[in-house]
Amino acid sequence: MARLAPKSLTLSKCDRQELEKLLNRHNIPQQIALRAKIILLADEGNNNREIGRELSISRFMARRWRNRWLELTERLIPVIERSQDEERSGTPAKFSMEQVV
């Protein structure tokens, strides 16, 4: 059975600079920094397994963020928003804002 190569990821110069700025911040959450590293390594041509080994994560996590980045790039979403978690589903609020205040 043939192995499939990961989807090609090519960053624009602007996106690369934004990701590098994120990594250089001192107060960036570690999850976002890790995701930025995944995307930068993918842009360098590393496959998911190589990224996983280098960052001590699973190749599935590397694949998930590579695919998510490609999907959100098509929608022209800003870099910081592409690196954040998706909004989670849950039960609707039981109290209105007036009740909370």
C-alpha positions in Angstrom: 0.0 0.0 0.0 1.4 3.3 -1.0 1.9 6.0 1.6 0.4 9.4 0.9 2.5 12.5 1.1 1.2 15.2 3.3 -0.6 18.1 1.7 1.9 20.8 0.5 2.0 23.9 2.7 3.6 27.1 1.4 3.5 30.2 3.5 3.5 33.6 2.2 6.2 35.9 3.4 3.7 37.9 5.5 2.3 34.7 7.1 5.9 33.5 7.9 6.8 36.8 9.5 3.6 36.8 11.6 4.2 33.2 12.9 7.8 34.1 13.7 6.6 37.2 15.6 4.2 35.0 17.6 7.1 32.7 18.6 9.2 35.6 19.7 6.5 37.0 22.1 7.1 36.2 25.7 3.5 36.0 26.7 2.1 33.7 24.0 0.3 30.6 25.2 2.4 27.4 24.7 -0.3 25.8 22.6 -0.3 28.6 20.0 3.5 28.6 20.0 3.5 24.8 19.3 1.0 25.3 16.5 3.2 28.0 15.0 6.2 25.7 15.1 4.2 22.9 13.4 3.3 25.2 10.5 6.8 26.6 10.1 8.3 23.1 10.0 5.6 22.1 7.5 6.5 25.0 5.3 10.2 23.9 5.4 9.1 20.7 3.7 9.0 18.3 6.7 6.4 15.6 6.7 4.1 14.9 9.6 6.3 12.2 11.1 9.4 14.4 11.1 7.5 17.3 12.7 6.2 14.9 15.3 9.6 13.7 16.2 11.2 17.1 16.4 8.4 18.6 18.6 7.6 15.4 20.6 4.0 15.3 19.4 2.0 12.7 17.5 2.0 12.8 13.7 -1.7 13.0 13.9 -1.5 16.3 15.7 0.9 17.6 13.1 -1.5 16.4 10.3 -4.5 18.0 12.1 -2.8 21.4 12.3 -1.4 21.3 8.8 -4.8 20.5 7.3 -6.6 23.1 9.5 -4.1 25.7 8.5 -4.7 25.0 4.8 -8.4 25.0 5.3 -8.4 28.4 7.2 -5.9 29.9 4.7 -8.5 29.6 2.0 -11.0 31.6 4.1 -8.4 34.4 4.5 -8.6 34.3 8.3 -5.8 36.2 10.2 -2.8 34.2 11.4 -3.5 34.5 15.2 -7.1 33.3 14.7 -5.9 30.3 12.6 -3.7 29.2 15.5 -6.5 29.2 18.1 -8.9 26.5 19.1 -12.2 26.2 17.4 -15.2 27.3 19.4 -16.6 24.4 21.3 -20.1 23.3 21.3 -22.0 23.0 24.6 -25.3 23.7 26.2 -26.8 27.1 25.9 -26.4 29.5 28.8 -29.0 29.1 31.5 -28.8 32.7 32.7 -29.3 35.8 30.6 -26.7 38.6 30.8 -29.2 40.6 32.8 -29.5 37.9 35.4 -25.7 37.6 35.6 -25.3 41.3 36.1 
